[in-house]
Each structure stands twice: as structure tokens, then as C-alpha cells.
Amino acid sequence: TAAYASPERRAGEPASTADDVYGLGLLLRELVSRHGPSTPDDGPSRPLPKDLEAIAARAAAEDPQARYGSAGAMAADLRRWQACEPVLARPRSVGYVLARFLTRRPKFSAAAAVALLGLAATATVSTVLYFQAEAARRDANRRFDDARSMAKYMLFGLYDQLSATPQSLKVRRDLAGRGQSYLDQLSSDSRAPLAVKLEAADGLARLASVQGGVGGANLG
């Protein structure tokens, strides 16, 4: 009928297989969507699945060269759709081909989903643990910095200032004792970086000189 005639037939050109393919494309669209050339424009309709929409669009293309070469070729694409295989009417993107594969293999899809969830959970836990470890490392470094700064200030800065002050022996002994506690903590902590331990060693050498060195006044 005229409603299913191809553009070239309506233009008066001779009939060909391309005309039949065009009519089949319109018929497929009408069967699936319940709306086509034979129904009113305001009649009820439903959307087509993308694969069927692509098959119908290719069959009913305005350009005869863009249509299926035969009704058999169109039927073969419909069988691909029924088998959940990629249809020729759609571009074979990686995502589309993968989606069709997962549809054909539901058990594999379920296993892949479980695996992805496991990987996501592992990645999340690993990320959380990493940030916790980084926070702990920064906190430890701050404690190391505070301890060595305090020890250095006591033994190299404040002690030297007090050494020239009369009646400061008791205070200098207290400073040396407090400095030694900081240095012992730094030198015995296995988590302390090498630079911190080297600085603690330098502080302990200074402490030895302060407590009993022979080159000058000491704490005895």
C-alpha cells in the first residue's frame, strides 16, 4: 500500500528488493511500537528497544543503499537480536558488544559483578588504610620533630644561656635530665627516621659533654 511504499516507489521508480526491505522496516516498527503508517498520529505507541529501533531504522532508511541488501539479511539481524548478539544495524562499540555478551552469560555477569564489588571493596579498604597510615606517619613525624626540637633547645640553646648565670646548677641539671629523656625516646624508637636518630646521637654527645666532659665545666 502507499503508506508502506518506499520513497523511490512513490517517485515512480521501478520496484526492487529495496522497496520490500523498506516496507518490512515500517512493519517492524509498527508491530513493536504499535504505531506506524497505518495508525493515526495520535494513536497509542510504546518505545522500541534500541536494537529493534536500529534494525527498523536501517531497513526503512531513505537511501536504498543504506538499507539491508535483502529481507534475509534483515531477518538475520533480527535473529541476532533474539540471541542477544550484537546486531549489524548498530555500531559495534566495546561497551555495546560487552553488554550483549553479559546479557547472553547471566552467570558470568553475576560473577563479574561480585568480582567488581570485591575489587571496589578492596580498593576502598586499601585507600582508607593508606590514608590512616599516612595520618599516623605525619603524626609520628610531628612528635619526632617536637621531641628533637625540645631536646636541641634545652641542650644547645637554653643550657648555654644558663651556664653563664650564677646559681643555675640545679636548673641546668633539670634541663639535662629532661633533654636526656627526649633523646632516649628518639634513639630507641624503631620508627624514628635515620636523620632523627643521627640528630639524637649528636644530642647525646652534647649531653655527655655537659654531664661529665673534661674540656670545661660540667655537671659532675
Disulfide bonds with the S-S distance in Angstrom:
none
